[in-house]
Amino acid sequence: MQTLKFVLIGFIVLSFMFVSCASARHSINASIPETAPVKTAASGYPESSSTPQKIRPDVPSSPELILGRGSIGSEKLAEFLLIVNPEIDEPFAYDFARMYVEEAAAEGVNHDIAFSQMCLETGFLAFGGMVKPDMNNFCGLGAIGPGYEGESFPSPQIGIRAQIQHLKAYATEEPPKQTLVDPRYRLVRYGSAPTIYGLAGSWASDREYGKKIKNILDNLYAVAYGS
C-alpha cells in the first residue's frame, strides 16, 4: 500500500510538470543562443525542495552528472513510463527503454538522465506541442517556435541517438563515438554543462529545467527501488 501511495503521489507531481513541458523547448533563439554562457549546479541550481520523499532509506540518490552509467534497468524504465502514460503500446515501451540504455552506454552518457529528459520534453510520450510523435524527436531539438517545429529523424533509435549525442556535447569536449546524427551538435559549447542544472538557460530557456529533470529522476528512483 505504501508503494502504491507513493506512485499515486508521484503521478500527481509528474502530471503537474506536464503543464511546463511546452515551455521547456530547445533555446536556439535570438535571446538565448546555444553558445551562450550556461549555469552549472555550483552556479545556483540546487535540488528541488519539492522532490518527493523516498519511500525507503536505501534508495540511492538520483544522478546529476550527465556522463556516467545509469542505474535503472530498461524494464524498470518502461514500467515507470507506463505508470504515467498507460496509453503507450507496452511492447514499444520496453523496446524504447532498451534503446535508451544501449545508445547512452555507447557514448558514456547516463541513460537515467537521458530517459528522464525525454519524459519531461515529451510529457511521457504524450507530446501535444510542436513536436509530433512521427518526428522521433524526443528532446525538443530545434523546436523553437512557429516555422521551427523541430528536427525529424528516420526512426526512434536515431532520434534517441541524436539526443544522447547532444547531451554528450554539453557534458564533455570528447567527440561522439558513433556516426554523428545530431544536426545541432556543432552549435553547442562543448563541455559547458556537465550536470543537468547546466542545461537550464542553454538547452532550454526554462531556468527550472534542470530541477524538473531532477524531480523526474527522483520519482523514477523511488518507484524503481521501492517496488
N, C-alpha and C positions, 0 to 999 in steps of 0.2 A: 504493500500500500504506500509505503514511503517513497519507493521508486516511482510509482505511478503519479503520486502527488507532485514530485519534482518535475516529471515530464510535462505535466499539465501546466505547472508554473513556467517552465522553460518555454513551452509553446506560446503562452501569453506574452512573455518578454520578447521572443523572437518575432511574433506576429506584429508587435508594436514597431519593431525595426523595419518592417516592410514599407511603412509609410515613408521612411527615409531613403529607401533604395534608389528611387528615381533621381534623387539629388546627388547620389554618390557616383557621379559619372567621371569618366576619364577627362583630365583637365588640360588638354591641348587647346587653349584659347588665348585671347588677347591679354587677359588679366593674369592668368597663371599658366605660363608655358611649362612644358615638361622639363625644361632645363633650368627652371627657377630653383632658388635655394630651398632646401627641404628641412624639416624639423625631425629630429630623432627623439627617442624616448627621453634622453637626457635633456632635451630642449623643452620639455613641458607637456608630454603626453603620458601621464601615469595611467595605471589600470583604472578601468571604470568602477566607480563606487557602487554602481547598480548591478554589478555582476552577481548572479545568484550564488548563494552559499552551496558548497559542495556537500553531497549527502554522506560522504564517508571521509574520514581523516586521511586515508591512504591514497586518495585521488591525487595524482601528480599535478603540478601547476602546468597550465597550458603554455605553449611556446610563444615567444615574441620575436626571436631571431628568424629571419626568412630562410637562411641557409641551415641545413641540418636534415635529420631524418624524422619523419612523423612517427607517432606512437600508436595511432588508431588504425586497425586493420580495415581493409576495404569493406568487409561485411558490416562492421560497425558503422562505417561512414554511410553506407547505403541505408542501414536501418534508421539512422538519425535523419537522413533526408526524407525517408518515407514516413516517419513520425510526423514531421511538419507538413509535408505535402503528399498525402496518400493518393493523390491523383496520378502520380508518376507511374509509368509502367514498371513493375517490380524487376523483371529481368534486366531492363535497361538500367535501372538504378544501380544494380550490383555490378554490371559491366562498366558503367560510367565511373563508379567509385574505384574500380580496379585500374582504370586508365589513369586516374589521378595519382595513385600510388606509383605506378610504373613510370609515368612521364616525369614526375617530380624526382624519383630516385635517379633517373638518367642524368639529371642536371644538378643533383645535390641540394634541391630545394625541399623544404619541409612540406609534405603533402597535406598535413593537417591545416596549415595556414592557407595553402592554395585552395583547398576544398572549402574552407570557411569563407574565404573571399568570394568564391563562386556563389555560395549561399546568400551572401549579402547582396552581391551585384545582380543576381537573377531573381531574388525573392524565392530561393529554394526551387529554382527552375519553374516558377510560376510566370516569370517575365512580366509583361504588361506595360513596359516602357518602350523606348525607341528600338531597342534590340529585340529581334524576333527569334523564336526558337530555331528556325531553319538557318539562321546565320551562324550557328555553332560558335557564338562569341559569348563566353561565359564570364567575362570580366570587364565588359564595357569598353573594350579597346576602340578608340576613335569615335565613341558616341558622345558628341559634344553639343548637339543641338540640331535644329531643322537643317536639312541638307547634308548633315554629317551624322547619320544614324549609327555608324559603327562599321567595323571591319566584318567581312564574312569569310568563313573557312569551309573547305570542302567536306569535312567530317568532324564529329565531336572530338576525336583524338587529336586532330591537327589544331582545333580550337583550344584544347587543353594545353597542347604543347606551346602554342603562342603565348598563352597566359603564363606558363611556367618560365619561359624564356624572358618574358617581360619582368617578372618578379626577380629573376636572377640578375637581370641588368641593373635593377635598383640596388640589389644586395652586394654585388661584387663587380670588380673590373674583369673578372675571368670570363672569357667568351663562352658561348653555348657549345656543348659537346655534340649535339645533334644538328642536322641541317637547319639553318635559320628559317623559320616560318613566320616570325613576328614582324609585320611590316613597319612597326613603330619602334623597333629595338634601338635604332640609331638616334632616336630623339631623347633618350634617357641620359642623364648624367650618371655614368656608371659608378656603382658603389656608394651612391649618395644616401641610401636609405636601407641600412642593414636590418632594421626592425620594422614591424608592422606600423609603428607610430610615425615613421618617416614617410609613409605613403600618404599621410594627410597633408594636403596642400601641394602634392606633387602628382601622384597617380590620380587622386580625386581632389576636387576643390573643397570638399567637406572636411572641416577641421576636426571632426569627430570620427573620421573614417577608421583610423587605427583602433580606437576604442570600440567601435562597432564590430570590427573583426574579432577583437579580443573577447567581447561578450559572447559571440557565437562559439568561439573556441572553448570558453569556459563551460557553456552549455553542452557542447559536444563531449568534452572530457567527463563531465558529471554523468551524462547519460551512458556513455560507453563504459566507464569504470564502475558505474553504480548499478548496472543491470546484470 
